[in-house]
Amino acid sequence: MACEEAYAYSLEVRRLNRLQAIITRIDIATRVLNLVKMWVESYFDQTDRRILPDIEDFAGTTIQRHLPFAAEALSNVISKRRGTLSTRNLRHRVSAPSHECPSPVRVRLQASKDPMQQFLDLDALELARQLTSIEYEKFVCIAPDECIDKRWSGADSSSFSPNIKSMISLSNQVIRLTVKL
């Protein structure tokens, strides 16, 4: 009798281990699925559109077998993204500051003065604000794929990374102006 109980206990332990392995796989699959879904919702960009069919296939086959409700949720997100691909620009992920900005400082420049003197008469806060605004506009235009493999420093950098090149050019102009002073 003891031998039969031990065998039954052993079978039950094996079943529990298999069940635990299945639950662990489902838990991992759910985490991966949530990560993919979040990426498609938040970070998917026009340049990533070639991978959309692969993600859709993954949702329709692999995920559908194990987690049909989750596959449907991912498919819905993909459908929404496909619909907004041409109308919505997701590149503007950097948001403007939520606090109030100080009011602009107005300076009257005299036409007879030397241009360098006029520049030195500018308020430092206003100059910093204007430079920051210009740099911000250039920064938010940089696409993630422009940063890959240092494309901005290659032979054909103007076509691969025009926004990074533009930001570098602006920084060089500011440095040249600073050196002149």
Backbone as CSV, one residue per row, in Angstrom:
resi,resn,N_x,N_y,N_z,CA_x,CA_y,CA_z,C_x,C_y,C_z
1,MET,0.808,-1.180,0.000,0.000,0.000,0.000,0.865,1.264,0.000
2,ALA,1.932,1.224,0.768,2.821,2.367,0.856,3.468,2.653,-0.485
3,CYS,3.741,1.590,-1.225,4.364,1.742,-2.544,3.397,2.432,-3.517
4,GLU,2.115,2.082,-3.452,1.114,2.698,-4.323,0.923,4.174,-3.985
5,GLU,0.953,4.494,-2.699,0.815,5.894,-2.270,2.015,6.711,-2.732
6,ALA,3.185,6.134,-2.631,4.391,6.829,-3.077,4.343,7.074,-4.578
7,TYR,3.844,6.071,-5.330,3.733,6.216,-6.774,2.705,7.292,-7.137
8,ALA,1.550,7.292,-6.447,0.514,8.303,-6.676,1.047,9.685,-6.328
9,TYR,1.782,9.754,-5.236,2.374,11.035,-4.830,3.378,11.512,-5.887
10,SER,4.165,10.601,-6.393,5.153,10.931,-7.408,4.475,11.430,-8.691
11,LEU,3.367,10.790,-9.087,2.624,11.251,-10.257,2.059,12.652,-10.034
12,GLU,1.545,12.876,-8.863,0.973,14.188,-8.540,2.059,15.269,-8.562
13,VAL,3.215,14.979,-8.058,4.335,15.931,-8.063,4.740,16.246,-9.502
14,ARG,4.785,15.221,-10.366,5.130,15.451,-11.772,4.082,16.324,-12.457
15,ARG,2.809,16.058,-12.185,1.739,16.884,-12.766,1.858,18.326,-12.308
16,LEU,2.123,18.528,-11.040,2.282,19.896,-10.516,3.488,20.588,-11.139
17,ASN,4.563,19.857,-11.328,5.760,20.439,-11.965,5.466,20.841,-13.404
18,ARG,4.722,19.968,-14.145,4.357,20.318,-15.520,3.439,21.536,-15.555
19,LEU,2.488,21.565,-14.643,1.567,22.696,-14.565,2.327,23.985,-14.238
20,GLN,3.271,23.895,-13.318,4.074,25.058,-12.962,4.910,25.519,-14.164
21,ALA,5.440,24.598,-14.942,6.216,24.960,-16.129,5.335,25.650,-17.156
22,ILE,4.106,25.152,-17.329,3.173,25.780,-18.273,2.824,27.184,-17.803
23,ILE,2.554,27.340,-16.517,2.213,28.659,-15.974,3.391,29.611,-16.146
24,THR,4.604,29.119,-15.926,5.792,29.959,-16.089,5.936,30.395,-17.542
25,ARG,5.710,29.478,-18.497,5.792,29.843,-19.909,4.732,30.875,-20.280
26,ILE,3.525,30.692,-19.766,2.453,31.649,-20.044,2.791,33.003,-19.443
27,ASP,3.376,32.993,-18.232,3.773,34.246,-17.593,4.837,34.963,-18.422
28,ILE,5.818,34.227,-18.906,6.872,34.823,-19.739,6.283,35.331,-21.049
29,ALA,5.412,34.531,-21.664,4.785,34.946,-22.921,3.957,36.213,-22.721
30,THR,3.261,36.304,-21.595,2.466,37.493,-21.301,3.356,38.721,-21.145
31,ARG,4.475,38.550,-20.477,5.408,39.676,-20.304,5.974,40.131,-21.646
32,VAL,6.362,39.173,-22.480,6.894,39.520,-23.809,5.815,40.225,-24.626
33,LEU,4.616,39.684,-24.571,3.513,40.275,-25.312,3.241,41.704,-24.843
34,ASN,3.229,41.923,-23.539,3.005,43.273,-23.012,4.110,44.227,-23.437
35,LEU,5.338,43.737,-23.471,6.452,44.572,-23.917,6.284,44.953,-25.385
36,VAL,5.943,43.982,-26.225,5.750,44.260,-27.654,4.584,45.223,-27.848
37,LYS,3.503,44.984,-27.124,2.323,45.849,-27.232,2.656,47.281,-26.809
38,MET,3.380,47.440,-25.696,3.767,48.772,-25.237,4.670,49.460,-26.258
39,TRP,5.596,48.697,-26.849,6.495,49.288,-27.838,5.710,49.769,-29.047
40,VAL,4.772,48.951,-29.524,3.979,49.345,-30.692,3.140,50.576,-30.359
41,GLU,2.570,50.627,-29.156,1.739,51.771,-28.763,2.557,53.049,-28.613
42,SER,3.727,52.933,-27.992,4.456,54.135,-27.591,5.621,54.533,-28.490
43,TYR,6.330,53.577,-29.022,7.584,53.905,-29.694,7.625,53.562,-31.173
44,PHE,6.596,52.927,-31.673,6.580,52.549,-33.081,6.676,53.798,-33.939
45,ASP,7.511,53.747,-34.938,7.785,54.903,-35.779,7.611,54.522,-37.239
46,GLN,7.524,55.511,-38.081,7.373,55.325,-39.529,8.481,54.421,-40.074
47,THR,9.667,54.529,-39.530,10.791,53.731,-40.024,10.676,52.269,-39.629
48,ASP,9.809,51.951,-38.663,9.648,50.576,-38.190,8.548,49.818,-38.923
49,ARG,7.930,50.426,-39.903,6.745,49.819,-40.524,7.030,48.475,-41.183
50,ARG,8.276,48.218,-41.565,8.581,46.949,-42.228,8.503,45.757,-41.268
51,ILE,8.554,45.991,-39.976,8.475,44.897,-39.010,7.033,44.622,-38.570
52,LEU,6.112,45.509,-38.914,4.714,45.354,-38.515,4.098,44.026,-38.966
53,PRO,4.309,43.572,-40.215,3.757,42.267,-40.599,4.304,41.108,-39.764
54,ASP,5.575,41.175,-39.372,6.149,40.117,-38.534,5.499,40.084,-37.158
55,ILE,5.257,41.254,-36.589,4.596,41.317,-35.284,3.164,40.814,-35.406
56,GLU,2.518,41.182,-36.491,1.144,40.727,-36.717,1.098,39.204,-36.889
57,ASP,2.060,38.653,-37.590,2.143,37.201,-37.763,2.393,36.520,-36.411
58,PHE,3.273,37.093,-35.610,3.570,36.576,-34.269,2.297,36.553,-33.418
59,ALA,1.508,37.621,-33.486,0.259,37.693,-32.719,-0.763,36.693,-33.234
60,GLY,-0.810,36.521,-34.557,-1.822,35.657,-35.146,-1.519,34.176,-35.055
61,THR,-0.274,33.806,-34.869,0.072,32.383,-34.822,0.514,31.963,-33.423
62,THR,1.685,32.382,-33.017,2.269,31.940,-31.750,1.415,32.344,-30.551
63,ILE,1.072,33.603,-30.462,0.314,34.083,-29.309,-1.129,33.578,-29.362
64,GLN,-1.708,33.500,-30.539,-3.106,33.070,-30.691,-3.337,31.678,-30.098
65,ARG,-2.360,30.793,-30.239,-2.507,29.430,-29.727,-2.594,29.394,-28.204
66,HIS,-1.801,30.225,-27.549,-1.711,30.140,-26.091,-2.543,31.198,-25.365
67,LEU,-2.593,32.393,-25.919,-3.285,33.505,-25.262,-4.148,34.249,-26.282
68,PRO,-5.281,33.684,-26.671,-6.081,34.306,-27.732,-6.558,35.718,-27.403
69,PHE,-6.899,35.976,-26.146,-7.357,37.318,-25.771,-6.240,38.343,-25.915
70,ALA,-5.024,37.935,-25.571,-3.883,38.837,-25.679,-3.508,39.062,-27.144
71,ALA,-3.636,38.037,-27.954,-3.350,38.175,-29.386,-4.314,39.160,-30.022
72,GLU,-5.558,39.106,-29.589,-6.551,40.050,-30.123,-6.218,41.484,-29.713
73,ALA,-5.776,41.658,-28.463,-5.405,42.999,-27.989,-4.224,43.546,-28.791
74,LEU,-3.221,42.704,-29.046,-2.065,43.140,-29.832,-2.477,43.453,-31.269
75,SER,-3.345,42.634,-31.838,-3.822,42.892,-33.196,-4.575,44.218,-33.284
76,ASN,-5.346,44.537,-32.247,-6.060,45.824,-32.218,-5.088,46.995,-32.185
77,VAL,-4.043,46.871,-31.382,-3.041,47.943,-31.305,-2.339,48.100,-32.648
78,ILE,-2.029,46.982,-33.304,-1.372,47.037,-34.614,-2.293,47.695,-35.640
79,SER,-3.574,47.359,-35.598,-4.532,47.963,-36.533,-4.627,49.475,-36.318
80,LYS,-4.665,49.888,-35.064,-4.709,51.325,-34.770,-3.453,52.014,-35.278
81,ARG,-2.307,51.380,-35.034,-1.039,51.980,-35.457,-0.969,52.062,-36.973
82,ARG,-1.437,51.016,-37.650,-1.421,51.021,-39.112,-2.302,52.154,-39.643
83,GLY,-3.411,52.428,-38.974,-4.311,53.498,-39.390,-3.744,54.881,-39.163
84,THR,-2.891,55.029,-38.150,-2.327,56.343,-37.834,-0.930,56.530,-38.396
85,LEU,-0.448,55.547,-39.147,0.928,55.606,-39.633,1.202,56.845,-40.463
86,SER,0.292,57.194,-41.331,0.555,58.315,-42.216,0.084,59.641,-41.632
87,THR,-0.862,59.607,-40.690,-1.437,60.857,-40.203,-0.799,61.356,-38.919
88,ARG,-0.133,60.498,-38.192,0.401,60.897,-36.892,1.906,60.762,-36.870
89,ASN,2.567,61.808,-36.456,4.016,61.777,-36.354,4.381,61.477,-34.912
90,LEU,4.931,60.312,-34.652,5.265,59.908,-33.299,6.655,60.353,-32.880
91,ARG,7.336,61.047,-33.739,8.706,61.421,-33.448,8.803,62.439,-32.310
92,HIS,7.756,63.172,-32.060,7.800,64.193,-31.023,7.493,63.563,-29.673
93,ARG,8.463,62.815,-29.160,8.290,62.135,-27.882,8.771,63.001,-26.727
94,VAL,9.519,64.030,-27.031,10.015,64.916,-25.992,8.969,65.985,-25.775
95,SER,8.467,66.070,-24.571,7.400,67.035,-24.317,7.974,68.361,-23.821
96,ALA,7.197,69.390,-24.001,7.591,70.718,-23.532,7.486,70.746,-22.014
97,PRO,8.244,71.615,-21.369,8.187,71.680,-19.908,6.792,72.078,-19.435
98,SER,6.394,71.519,-18.295,5.053,71.786,-17.791,4.994,73.066,-16.952
99,HIS,6.143,73.551,-16.509,6.133,74.758,-15.686,6.116,76.011,-16.564
100,GLU,5.779,77.107,-15.961,5.706,78.377,-16.692,7.106,78.869,-17.045
101,CYS,7.256,79.317,-18.256,8.526,79.890,-18.687,8.532,81.369,-18.327
102,PRO,9.706,81.913,-18.016,9.756,83.340,-17.729,9.392,84.145,-18.968
103,SER,8.864,85.326,-18.751,8.469,86.153,-19.884,9.709,86.633,-20.637
104,PRO,9.579,86.864,-21.947,10.740,87.265,-22.752,11.279,88.631,-22.316
105,VAL,12.570,88.772,-22.457,13.230,90.036,-22.146,13.421,90.775,-23.464
106,ARG,12.845,91.950,-23.542,12.949,92.743,-24.773,14.125,93.708,-24.647
107,VAL,14.931,93.722,-25.687,16.111,94.581,-25.704,16.026,95.470,-26.932
108,ARG,16.287,96.731,-26.744,16.331,97.652,-27.884,17.762,97.727,-28.378
109,LEU,17.934,97.339,-29.620,19.268,97.396,-30.209,19.404,98.684,-31.008
110,GLN,20.540,99.326,-30.862,20.788,100.567,-31.587,21.458,100.233,-32.920
111,ALA,20.940,100.813,-33.971,21.419,100.517,-35.316,22.860,100.978,-35.535
112,SER,23.297,101.981,-34.848,24.642,102.517,-35.079,25.730,101.700,-34.389
113,LYS,25.353,100.846,-33.475,26.348,100.073,-32.728,26.945,98.953,-33.574
114,ASP,28.110,98.535,-33.166,28.798,97.395,-33.759,27.965,96.128,-33.509
115,PRO,27.816,95.239,-34.506,27.012,94.028,-34.318,27.483,93.172,-33.133
116,MET,28.784,93.125,-32.898,29.301,92.350,-31.780,28.881,92.974,-30.456
117,GLN,28.871,94.306,-30.403,28.426,95.000,-29.191,26.930,94.769,-28.969
118,GLN,26.179,94.771,-30.056,24.746,94.492,-29.934,24.519,93.092,-29.365
119,PHE,25.325,92.157,-29.821,25.195,90.793,-29.316,25.498,90.734,-27.832
120,LEU,26.538,91.461,-27.424,26.903,91.467,-26.003,25.865,92.180,-25.139
121,ASP,25.052,93.038,-25.729,24.005,93.743,-24.983,22.782,92.869,-24.718
122,LEU,22.702,91.733,-25.390,21.551,90.849,-25.187,21.538,90.296,-23.768
123,ASP,20.345,90.093,-23.251,20.188,89.514,-21.925,20.581,88.030,-21.984
124,ALA,21.353,87.577,-21.009,21.854,86.197,-21.007,20.706,85.190,-20.936
125,LEU,19.685,85.475,-20.124,18.554,84.569,-19.997,17.798,84.442,-21.327
126,GLU,17.603,85.579,-21.995,16.886,85.545,-23.274,17.705,84.819,-24.348
127,LEU,19.011,85.032,-24.354,19.881,84.339,-25.303,19.829,82.831,-25.064
128,ALA,19.912,82.426,-23.804,19.832,81.001,-23.462,18.482,80.427,-23.873
129,ARG,17.417,81.168,-23.653,16.087,80.708,-24.015,15.968,80.508,-25.527
130,GLN,16.465,81.449,-26.296,16.357,81.356,-27.748,17.205,80.193,-28.295
131,LEU,18.418,80.040,-27.759,19.259,78.925,-28.198,18.620,77.577,-27.830
132,THR,18.057,77.506,-26.641,17.396,76.279,-26.210,16.209,75.960,-27.103
133,SER,15.450,76.964,-27.451,14.288,76.773,-28.317,14.716,76.260,-29.693
134,ILE,15.760,76.846,-30.241,16.259,76.424,-31.557,16.780,74.986,-31.490
135,GLU,17.563,74.681,-30.449,18.106,73.333,-30.300,16.996,72.309,-30.074
136,TYR,15.976,72.684,-29.325,14.848,71.779,-29.083,14.155,71.410,-30.391
137,GLU,13.913,72.410,-31.232,13.257,72.145,-32.514,14.083,71.195,-33.373
138,LYS,15.388,71.331,-33.330,16.247,70.436,-34.109,16.303,69.043,-33.469
139,PHE,16.338,68.994,-32.141,16.463,67.723,-31.427,15.257,66.822,-31.642
140,VAL,14.042,67.363,-31.564,12.849,66.528,-31.691,12.669,65.987,-33.114
141,CYS,13.398,66.516,-34.065,13.303,66.013,-35.443,14.217,64.818,-35.693
142,ILE,15.113,64.519,-34.762,16.050,63.411,-34.949,15.306,62.091,-34.815
143,ALA,15.385,61.277,-35.854,14.755,59.952,-35.842,15.710,58.951,-35.197
144,PRO,15.170,57.933,-34.530,16.045,56.946,-33.883,17.011,56.271,-34.850
145,ASP,16.587,56.023,-36.078,17.470,55.332,-37.017,18.627,56.205,-37.494
146,GLU,18.577,57.506,-37.238,19.704,58.376,-37.591,20.889,58.150,-36.655
147,CYS,20.623,57.592,-35.480,21.664,57.391,-34.466,22.386,56.054,-34.618
148,ILE,21.897,55.191,-35.478,22.456,53.846,-35.613,23.806,53.890,-36.313
149,ASP,24.755,53.208,-35.722,26.070,52.977,-36.336,26.784,54.266,-36.752
150,LYS,26.604,55.317,-35.995,27.255,56.616,-36.268,27.081,57.053,-37.718
151,ARG,25.865,56.957,-38.212,25.588,57.306,-39.614,25.907,58.763,-39.926
152,TRP,25.852,59.629,-38.935,26.096,61.048,-39.172,27.540,61.347,-39.524
153,SER,28.438,60.390,-39.291,29.847,60.647,-39.580,30.330,59.927,-40.833
154,GLY,29.443,59.238,-41.532,29.838,58.490,-42.727,29.917,59.369,-43.960
155,ALA,30.217,58.734,-45.077,30.386,59.456,-46.337,29.065,60.058,-46.817
156,ASP,27.978,59.327,-46.662,26.682,59.794,-47.137,25.814,60.246,-45.960
157,SER,26.420,60.977,-45.037,25.742,61.342,-43.794,24.568,62.293,-44.003
158,SER,24.614,63.118,-45.028,23.532,64.081,-45.255,22.214,63.396,-45.577
159,SER,22.272,62.251,-46.239,21.027,61.555,-46.563,20.576,60.621,-45.443
160,PHE,21.522,60.080,-44.650,21.157,59.165,-43.579,20.778,59.888,-42.288
161,SER,21.438,60.983,-41.987,21.230,61.674,-40.709,21.145,63.186,-40.887
162,PRO,20.190,63.680,-41.649,20.146,65.127,-41.900,19.864,65.946,-40.635
163,ASN,19.069,65.407,-39.722,18.727,66.169,-38.516,19.874,66.219,-37.526
164,ILE,20.629,65.134,-37.420,21.816,65.157,-36.554,22.844,66.103,-37.137
165,LYS,23.026,66.051,-38.460,23.975,66.974,-39.101,23.567,68.426,-38.871
166,SER,22.280,68.701,-38.910,21.780,70.048,-38.677,22.069,70.502,-37.244
167,MET,21.886,69.601,-36.293,22.164,69.943,-34.894,23.666,70.150,-34.668
168,ILE,24.482,69.332,-35.294,25.938,69.498,-35.195,26.351,70.840,-35.793
169,SER,25.767,71.181,-36.924,26.071,72.453,-37.583,25.710,73.637,-36.679
170,LEU,24.553,73.569,-36.055,24.146,74.631,-35.131,25.126,74.747,-33.975
171,SER,25.512,73.623,-33.394,26.475,73.651,-32.280,27.803,74.247,-32.722
172,ASN,28.246,73.906,-33.923,29.496,74.476,-34.438,29.384,75.988,-34.635
173,GLN,28.235,76.458,-35.119,28.037,77.907,-35.288,28.081,78.624,-33.953
174,VAL,27.462,78.063,-32.933,27.470,78.672,-31.604,28.883,78.705,-31.049
175,ILE,29.628,77.631,-31.257,31.021,77.582,-30.785,31.869,78.633,-31.503
176,ARG,31.693,78.745,-32.830,32.447,79.767,-33.577,32.144,81.174,-33.070
177,LEU,30.870,81.444,-32.807,30.474,82.747,-32.290,31.103,82.989,-30.917
178,THR,31.116,81.985,-30.090,31.691,82.112,-28.748,33.192,82.362,-28.835
179,VAL,33.875,81.699,-29.767,35.311,81.885,-29.916,35.616,83.316,-30.384
180,LYS,34.752,83.856,-31.250,34.962,85.223,-31.744,34.884,86.243,-30.622
181,LEU,34.047,85.938,-29.628,33.878,86.888,-28.519,35.109,86.890,-27.680
